[in-house]
Amino acid sequence: QVHLVESGGGLVQAGGSLRLSCAASGSIFSINAMGWYRQAPGKQRGLVAAITSGGSTNYADSVKGRFTISNDNAKNTVYLQMNRLKPEDTAVYYCAAGHVNSYATIWNFGSWGQGTQVTVSS
């Protein structure tokens, strides 16, 4: 089992930046991908960004050019740098861990963090 702990959420004005971190522990050998999802009130949880252990990335169209996902395999940690934040980015952000196929086209996440709130004021 993989245990995930997120940090870095908070309140920021539109146009500002935040950096989320997620540290993984436990059965790290069983995963080769990590990612970030978000869920706003009344909406379904959706992918924000994901990254393979080799560094291949996948982004939601709404965050391309503004958010950057990165990882530090030595620390078993994934980061989400969020720039030029918009009020519509307000949501609970969840870290996820799981598997991706060799072509980085099929992502499956089975472990989840507790979530961290990101609020962007206008």
N, C-alpha and C positions, 0 to 999 in steps of 0.2 A: 504494500500500500504506500502511496505517495502522499505526503503531507505538505500543504502549500500555505504559506503565510505572506499576505500582501501588506504593503505599507506605501505611504506617500499621497494618499488622497487628501482632499480638502476643498476649501472655497477659494476661487480665483475669479478675477474680473475677465470679461471677454477680451480676447487678444493676448492673454497671459499664458503662462506655461506651468506645467506640473510634470513630475517624474514619478511613475509608479515602479515599485520593486516587488518581486515575488521570489521568495526563497523556497526551494524544494528540499525535502529530506525524506528519509525512508528508502523505499525500493527504487532508487534513482536509475538503476540499471535497466529497469523495465520500461523506460520512456525514451523517446527520441524526438519529442516535439513539445513545445510549450506555447501558450498563447494567452490572449486577453479577450474576454467577452464583456459586454455591457448590457444592462437592462434598465431602461427608464420606466417610470410609473406608467402602468397600463400598456406597456409594450413587451414584446417577446425578447428574450435574451438573444443577442446576435454577436457574431464575430467582429472584433475590432482589428486584431492582428495576430499572426502566429509565426513561429520560427522553428526550423528544424535544428537539431544539434549541430548540423553542418553549416548553418547560417542562412539557408534558404528561407525567404519570407513570403507572407501572404497578407494583404491588407484589404479591408473594406474600402469601397470606392469613396465613401464619405470622409475618410481620414487620410487618404493618400496625399502626400506632400506636406502634411501637418504633423503626423505621428510617426515615430520611428521605434521599432521593436529591436532589441538587441539581447544578447545573452552572454553570460560569463560561465562557461562550462566548469571551470575550476571551482567556482563558488556555487554551482547549481542554482543560479539566479537568472531571472529574466527581467528586463526593464521595458518600460513603455514611456518614451519621451513624448510629451504632448505639447505642441506649440500652437499658437494662434487659435486658442480654444474659443469655442462658440457656446452660446447658451444651450444649443441642441446637443452638445456633448455631455450635458448633465445626466448622470446615471450612476448606478452602482457598477463598479468594474470588478470583474471576477478573473482571477488567474486560473488557468487550466493546464493540465499536463496529460500527455497520451502518446499516440503513435501517428506516424505519417508514412505513406508508402514511398518507395524509392524514387518515384517521379514527383513527389510533393503535390499530388493531386487529390489524395484522399486522406483527410485528417479526422482522427477519432480521439476525443478527449474524455477520459473516464475519472479523472481526479480534479477536484475543484477546491479553491480557497473559499474563505468566508465572505469575501467581497469588501471593497472599500469605496466610500462615497466620494464622488467628484461632482462639485457644484460650480457652475459657471454663471456668474451674474452678468446681466446686460448693463 
